């Protein structure tokens, strides 16, 4: 993988993560920028970027499932925001197609890690209240301390850093 692509995405993810943490929003022009860059890279680096079903499979699936997760918001389940789905699918466009499955695994690992850390953090912060609710047999109220939506761009950044670690010896 060209190191310039890796560094570009690291820098972009740092900026997007900062604003996602601060404003809980991913601006819609980031996916548009990534989309334009993808089409440019298909011409400049056809070895890594293929405009074909193979090259678009993961980005399309990420977008579809992300949109479905976004629609679950109407049912009261907050899994993903619309900006998260659009942005992640275009980050997959900029990921060389040979790394899609590895990047998806890194996304899953990062999501699980961040989710578990948030569970532990919420448990520690609210330990006395949780114990009190459990002792009072108010199990349903314990859930109020969990299930909070978190900014997803930093999770993507963590996963991309994992890609850098895995492929550090093959970047040029």
N, C-alpha and C positions, 0 to 999 in steps of 0.2 A: 504494500500500500504506500502511495506517495505520502511522505511526512507532511507535505504542505496541506493535504486534505485533512489529516489528523489534527494538525495545529489549528487550521481554520475552524474546524468543528469544536475543538476545545475552547477557543476564544469565543465563538458564537454561543456555546452552551454556558460559559461563564456569565456572559451578558444576559442571556435569556433567563438563566437561573436567578440572577440578582433581581431582575424585574419581577419574576414569578414569585419569589419569596417576599418581595416588598409590596407588590400590588395584587398578588394572586391572579395574575393574568398573563397570557402569552399573546403578544400582539400579532394580528393576522398577517402583517407584512413579512414576518419571519418565514412562514411556510411559502409565501410567494417568492421570496428571495431564493429559498432553497430549490424550489421548482425550476426557476429560471437557471440557476446554477447547474442543476442536474442535466437539463437539456444541453447546456454548453459543454459539460463534461462528457456527455455521450459522444460528442464530436472530437473533443480534445484527447480523451483517454478511453478509447473504445475497448481496451483490454479490461478495464475495471468497471466501466459503466455501459450497460447494454440496454438499449431501448427495445425490450422484448418482454414477453410474459414472464420469462425466468427472472429478469431483472426487476420487474414490477410486482411480482407475486407477494412478497413480504410487505412492501409499502401499501398495497391495496388491502391486504388482509388486516394490517394494523389499523388502517383508516376505517374499514367496515366494522371491526370489533370495537374500536374506540368509539365510533359513532353509536353503536348499540349500547355500550356502557354509558355514554352520555345520555341516551334516551331513557335509561333506567332512572334518571333523576326525577322523571315525572311520576315514577312509582315510589318515590321517597328514598331510593338507594343512590347515594352519591359515590360513584366509582371513578369517573373521569370527566373532565371538562372538555368542551368542544375544541378549545385551543390545544389542549394536550394531545388529542387524537390527531389533529391536523399537523401539528408540529412534529410529533414522533414519526408519523408516516413520511414526512419529507426528510427527516434526519436519516431514515432508512434509505431514501433515494440517494443520499450523498454517501452512504456507506457502500463501498464496493460490493457487488452482488455476491462475491465469494465469501463474504464475512457476515451475511445476513443471519444465518442460523446461530453463529457464535454471538453476534450482537444481541439477538433475541434472548439467548440464554443469559447474557450479562444483564439485560434489562430485567429478566425474571429474578435473578439473584439479587440485584440491587433493590428491587421492589420489596422482596421478602426481607432483606436486611433492614431497610428503612422502616418497613411496617413493624417488624419485631422491636426495633429500637424505640419506635413511638409507643408501642404497647408497654414496654418496660418503663419508659419515661412517664407515661400517664399513670401507670400503677404506682410508681414511687411518689410522684407528685400528689396523688390523691389517695394514698394508702389508707389513712385513717378513715376517710369518708367511705371508701370501698369496704373496709372491714366492718364499719358501723352498719352499712346497708346489708351486708351479708348476715351479720348477727341478727338484724331485724327482719330477716327473711324477705328483703326487698330486692331480689335478684334482678328484676327487670330494670331497676333504676341504676344498677351497676353499669349497664351499657352506655349510659350518658357520658362516661369518661373515655369511651373508646369509639372508633369508627369515624374520627374526624378526617376530613379531606386534607391532604397535604400537597404542597407544591410538587409537581412532577418533573419539572425541568432539572432540578438538582439530582434526581434519581437517574435521569438520562445521562447527565454529566458523569455521575459515578460509574455507570455502565460503560460509557465511552472511555473513561480512564482505565477501566478493566481491559478494554480492547487494546489500548496502548501498552498496557503491561504484558498482555499475552503476545503481542506482535512486535514488541520493541526491537527484536533482533532482525526483523524482516522489513522494516520501514527504510525507505531511501529518500 
